[in-house]
Amino acid sequence: MFNTIIQIVGWTGTILIVTAFFLNAQGKIKSESRAYQVVNLFGAMFIGANVLYQQAWPAFGLQVVWGAIAVYELIKINFRGRPRT
């Protein structure tokens, strides 16, 4: 049962990141926006949980970096007045 849940979490993270990327590529959402970065952060956390469970360390490292970049960008948005949509 837990294996199924962790797979759903991983796929949800994948859908989040791919959706954010697609919307950005289509000009529907800006990469400087809070929404884009929040979606990337949650996507990285969800995929990170999946790959951590599977002990896929390179993929886990990628998600840590991906999430850290999203956090960094969110901090910049909050303190520099970037678009918040």
BELZI-V229671 format. One record per run of one state. SS is the DSSP state (helix for helix, strand for strand, loop for the rest). FROM is the first residue (numbers start at 1). LEN is the number of residues. Records with the same first field share a line. If there is no record, write none. Layout:
SS=FROM-LEN, FROM-LEN
//
This chain:
loop=1-1, 26-8, 54-3, 81-5
helix=2-24, 34-20, 57-24
//
